[in-house]
Amino acid sequence: MADLGGRRRRAFIGSFTAAGGPGIVAAAVDPANGALTVLNSVNAVPDPSYLALSAAGDTLYAVSETVDGAVVAYRVTGDAPEQAGPPVPVGASGPTHLSVFDGHVLTANYGSGSVTAVPVRPDGTLARVASGILWHTGSGPHTRRQQGPHAHHVQPDPSGRWALSVDLGTDSVRVCDLRDGSPVLHREHAMRPGSGPRHLAFHPGGRHAYVVNELTPTVTVCRWDASDGSLKPLAEAAVLPGAPAGDAYPSGLAVSPDGRFVWTATRGEDVLSVFAVEGAGEALRLVGTVPCAGHWPRALAESDGYLYVANERSGDVTWFTLDPETGLPRRAGSIPVPAASCVILG
């Protein structure tokens, strides 16, 4: 196995325990072929649906996607994650995503439509939230899914100055910074009404961002200006070559480290879409789609020329080799993980 500072390369997989998931799974990554081998799992909190690593890679943070909502830290210097302190309430409902930003863990809280900043102590453990919550407001035209705000993703920008929260319920992306430990709204950017933005990823050049939309099977290409924290939608690209045969709900997306490709996953259609990036980042061209080799692909991650997909309803994590010329994935293997919801590499 690869050795990174004395540690093997690993993957961490989140799951929905309420649907039979094992909690958080740690797996070794074989550098020769990208294959995963399960090392251990921990079931300390309910529904650890999304995960994020500290910059040093020695601490793993997980949301607990419940009505009460919490975040928890784990030491991951060994093969089994070890809980580091009690779960910390986020003061909001249904956290679905988290990221590390400016000495805090930020959580996007879908149920209550908000972003919470949880302080991180110098040793990587979590402190309790004082007043660090930004509440979203608004709604959208989709009568069932957009009656109010639903923050689904929160992501630092490449400059490290801003954090962007993607709200499915209000068709918008909010840009904020931290002041005295609280996220403060800098600017709100409107996406197309009814599109239902879900997740965001930046081009490695730092001047463009891609927003995958759940309620319409598209990706919105945006120009990003870190100097003033502004995001400008430029165009939308369909994730499917034609009209969906049935349900089609895009979920995750990933950008290649060299900025040549973007991949998305679409639930219902159960496919992975491949885009070639053109115009230095401001245009996407659909190359093609391939089956995700499972059912209901909820999240995906790229690492070292491999694409990893968490298939929630078929209960597995599948990995693919990536054609370096076309970006098209080819299935290479899988491991069973019931109710898999997230996979990250560290």
C-alpha positions in Angstrom: 0.0 0.0 0.0 1.0 3.6 -0.5 2.6 5.3 2.4 1.8 9.0 3.1 3.8 10.3 6.1 3.8 6.8 7.6 0.1 6.2 6.8 -1.5 4.1 4.1 -3.7 5.8 1.5 -7.3 5.4 2.6 -10.8 6.0 1.6 -13.6 6.9 4.1 -17.2 6.1 3.3 -20.3 7.6 5.0 -23.6 5.8 5.2 -27.2 6.1 6.5 -27.4 3.9 9.6 -31.2 4.4 9.6 -31.3 2.4 6.3 -28.9 -0.3 7.5 -25.6 1.4 6.9 -22.5 0.5 9.0 -21.7 4.1 9.9 -18.2 5.2 8.8 -16.1 2.7 6.8 -12.3 3.0 6.5 -10.8 1.3 3.5 -7.2 0.9 2.2 -6.5 2.1 -1.4 -4.2 0.0 -3.6 -2.1 2.5 -5.6 -1.6 -0.1 -8.3 -5.2 -0.4 -9.4 -7.3 1.9 -7.1 -9.0 -1.1 -5.4 -10.5 -0.6 -2.0 -10.2 -3.1 0.9 -12.3 -2.6 4.0 -10.2 -2.0 7.1 -12.7 -1.2 9.8 -15.9 0.7 10.6 -17.3 2.7 13.4 -21.0 3.3 14.3 -20.9 6.0 16.9 -23.5 8.5 15.6 -26.6 8.1 13.5 -26.5 8.8 9.8 -22.9 10.1 9.2 -23.9 10.9 5.6 -21.0 13.2 4.7 -17.4 13.4 5.7 -14.4 15.8 5.4 -10.8 15.5 6.3 -8.6 18.1 8.1 -5.8 19.7 6.0 -3.3 17.4 7.8 -5.4 14.3 7.0 -5.3 13.1 10.6 -8.8 14.1 11.7 -12.0 13.2 10.0 -15.2 15.2 10.5 -18.7 13.7 10.0 -22.2 15.2 10.0 -25.0 13.4 11.8 -27.9 14.0 9.4 -30.7 13.9 11.9 -33.5 16.3 12.9 -31.3 17.6 15.8 -28.1 17.7 13.7 -24.6 17.3 14.9 -21.0 17.0 13.8 -18.3 14.7 15.3 -14.5 14.4 15.0 -12.5 11.2 14.6 -8.8 10.5 14.8 -7.8 8.6 11.7 -4.1 8.0 12.3 -4.7 4.3 12.5 -6.9 1.9 10.5 -10.0 2.4 12.7 -11.5 5.9 13.2 -11.4 6.8 16.9 -14.0 9.3 18.1 -12.3 12.5 19.5 -14.8 14.1 21.8 -18.6 14.0 21.9 -20.9 15.0 19.0 -21.4 18.8 18.8 -24.9 20.1 18.0 -25.0 22.4 15.0 -28.1 24.2 16.3 -30.0 23.3 13.1 -31.7 20.4 11.3 -30.5 17.9 8.8 -26.9 18.7 8.1 -26.0 17.2 4.7 -22.5 18.5 3.9 -19.5 19.9 5.7 -16.1 21.4 5.0 -13.1 22.9 6.9 -12.7 26.6 6.6 -10.8 29.2 8.6 -10.4 27.3 11.9 -14.0 26.0 11.7 -16.1 23.1 10.4 -18.9 24.5 8.3 -22.1 22.5 8.0 -24.8 23.0 5.4 -28.1 22.2 7.1 -30.7 21.1 4.6 -33.7 20.8 7.0 -33.5 24.3 8.4 -31.8 26.0 5.5 -28.7 27.4 7.3 -24.9 27.2 7.6 -23.3 26.6 11.0 -19.6 27.3 11.9 -18.3 24.9 14.5 -15.0 26.0 16.1 -12.0 23.7 15.8 -9.6 23.6 18.6 -5.8 23.5 17.9 -5.8 19.7 18.5 -8.5 19.2 15.9 -11.4 18.5 18.3 -14.6 20.5 18.2 -15.9 23.2 20.5 -19.5 24.1 21.0 -21.2 26.6 18.7 -21.9 30.0 20.3 -23.7 32.1 17.7 -22.2 30.9 14.5 -25.2 30.2 12.3 -26.2 31.9 9.1 -29.9 31.4 8.3 -31.0 31.4 4.7 -34.3 32.8 3.6 -36.4 32.5 0.4 -38.1 29.9 -1.7 -38.5 28.7 -5.3 -41.1 27.7 -7.8 -41.1 23.9 -7.2 -44.1 23.5 -5.0 -42.9 20.4 -3.2 -39.1 20.9 -2.9 -38.7 24.7 -2.7 -41.2 25.9 -0.1 -38.3 27.2 1.9 -34.5 27.3 2.1 -32.5 24.0 1.9 -28.7 24.5 2.2 -27.2 21.4 0.6 -23.5 22.2 0.3 -20.9 24.5 1.7 -17.5 24.9 0.1 -14.4 27.2 0.6 -13.2 28.9 -2.5 -9.6 28.3 -3.7 -8.4 31.5 -2.3 -9.4 30.5 1.2 -11.1 33.9 1.7 -14.7 32.9 1.1 -17.2 30.1 1.7 -20.0 29.4 -0.7 -23.3 27.7 0.3 -25.5 26.1 -2.3 -29.2 26.3 -1.5 -31.6 23.9 -3.4 -34.7 25.6 -2.0 -33.9 29.2 -3.0 -32.1 28.5 -6.3 -29.1 30.5 -5.1 -25.5 30.4 -4.0 -24.5 32.5 -1.0 -21.0 33.8 -0.5 -19.9 34.5 3.1 -16.9 35.0 5.3 -16.4 34.5 9.0 -16.5 37.3 11.5 -15.9 36.5 15.2 -16.6 32.9 14.5 -20.0 33.5 12.7 -20.7 33.1 8.9 -21.8 36.5 7.6 -23.5 36.9 4.2 -21.4 38.8 1.7 -23.5 38.3 -1.4 -26.3 36.1 -2.7 -26.2 35.0 -6.4 -29.4 33.8 -8.1 -29.4 30.6 -10.2 -32.1 29.7 -12.7 -35.5 29.5 -11.0 -36.5 25.9 -10.4 -33.0 24.5 -11.1 -32.5 23.3 -7.6 -28.7 23.8 -7.1 -27.2 21.0 -5.0 -23.4 20.8 -5.1 -20.5 23.0 -6.3 -16.9 22.4 -7.3 -14.2 24.7 -8.5 -12.0 24.5 -11.6 -8.3 24.2 -10.5 -7.6 27.5 -12.3 -9.7 29.2 -9.5 -11.7 31.4 -11.9 -14.7 29.1 -12.6 -17.1 27.0 -10.6 -19.6 24.3 -11.6 -23.0 23.9 -9.9 -24.9 20.6 -10.4 -28.6 21.1 -10.3 -30.9 18.4 -8.7 -34.3 19.5 -10.0 -33.2 19.9 -13.6 -30.5 17.6 -14.9 -27.9 20.2 -15.7 -24.6 21.8 -14.6 -24.4 25.6 -14.4 -21.0 27.0 -15.4 -20.1 30.1 -13.4 -17.3 32.7 -13.5 -15.8 33.2 -10.0 -13.9 36.4 -8.9 -12.2 35.9 -5.6 -11.2 39.6 -5.4 -14.8 40.7 -4.6 -16.5 37.3 -3.9 -18.7 37.4 -7.0 -20.2 34.4 -8.9 -21.7 34.9 -12.4 -23.7 32.1 -14.1 -22.6 31.8 -17.7 -24.4 28.8 -19.2 -26.0 25.4 -18.4 -25.0 22.1 -19.8 -27.3 19.1 -19.8 -26.0 16.0 -18.0 -27.9 13.6 -20.3 -27.7 13.4 -24.1 -31.5 13.4 -24.4 -34.7 13.6 -22.3 -34.6 11.4 -19.2 -36.4 8.1 -19.5 -37.8 8.5 -15.9 -36.5 10.1 -12.7 -33.2 12.0 -13.1 -31.8 13.7 -10.0 -28.1 14.8 -10.3 -26.2 14.5 -7.1 -22.4 14.8 -6.9 -19.8 16.2 -9.2 -16.0 16.1 -9.4 -13.4 18.0 -11.4 -10.1 16.5 -12.6 -6.9 18.0 -11.0 -5.7 19.1 -14.4 -9.0 20.8 -15.1 -9.7 18.9 -18.3 -12.8 16.9 -17.2 -15.9 17.2 -15.0 -17.9 14.2 -13.9 -21.4 14.1 -12.5 -23.7 11.4 -11.1 -27.4 11.2 -11.8 -29.8 9.1 -9.6 -32.7 7.4 -11.3 -30.9 7.2 -14.6 -28.0 5.7 -12.6 -25.3 7.1 -14.9 -22.1 9.0 -14.7 -21.7 11.9 -17.2 -18.4 13.0 -18.6 -17.7 16.6 -19.7 -14.7 18.0 -21.5 -13.8 21.4 -20.1 -13.3 24.0 -22.8 -12.5 27.7 -23.0 -10.1 27.7 -20.0 -12.9 26.5 -17.8 -16.0 28.5 -19.0 -17.6 25.8 -21.2 -18.5 22.2 -20.8 -19.1 19.7 -23.6 -20.8 16.4 -22.8 -18.6 13.5 -23.9 -20.9 10.7 -22.9 -22.5 8.8 -20.1 -21.8 5.3 -18.6 -23.7 3.2 -16.1 -22.7 3.8 -12.5 -22.7 0.0 -11.9 -25.2 0.4 -9.0 -28.4 2.1 -8.0 -28.9 5.7 -6.9 -25.3 7.2 -7.1 -25.3 9.8 -4.3 -21.7 11.0 -4.3 -18.5 10.6 -6.3 -14.8 11.4 -5.9 -11.8 11.4 -8.2 -8.3 10.4 -7.1 -5.1 9.5 -8.9 -6.9 8.6 -12.2 -9.7 6.7 -10.5 -13.4 7.6 -9.9 -15.2 6.3 -6.8 -19.0 6.3 -6.6 -21.2 5.7 -3.5 -24.3 3.9 -4.7 -26.9 4.4 -1.9 -29.7 2.0 -2.8 -27.6 -0.9 -4.2 -25.3 -0.5 -1.1 -21.8 -0.4 -2.7 -18.9 1.8 -3.5 -17.6 1.2 -7.1 -14.4 2.4 -8.6 -13.6 3.1 -12.2 -10.4 3.6 -14.2 -10.5 6.9 -16.2 -9.4 7.1 -19.8 -6.7 9.8 -19.8 -7.8 11.0 -23.3 -11.6 11.0 -23.1 -12.2 11.0 -19.3 -14.6 8.1 -19.7 -14.8 5.7 -16.7 -14.5 2.0 -17.0 -15.7 -0.2 -14.0 -12.8 -1.9 -12.2 -14.4 -3.2 -8.9 -16.6 -2.6 -5.9 -17.1 -3.3 -2.2 -20.4 -3.7 -0.4 -21.4 -0.8 1.9 -25.1 -0.7 2.7 -26.7 2.7 2.3 -23.5 4.3 1.1 -23.8 8.1 0.9 -20.3 9.6 0.6 -16.8 8.6 -0.3 -13.7 10.7 0.1 -10.0 9.9 -0.3 -7.2 10.8 2.0 
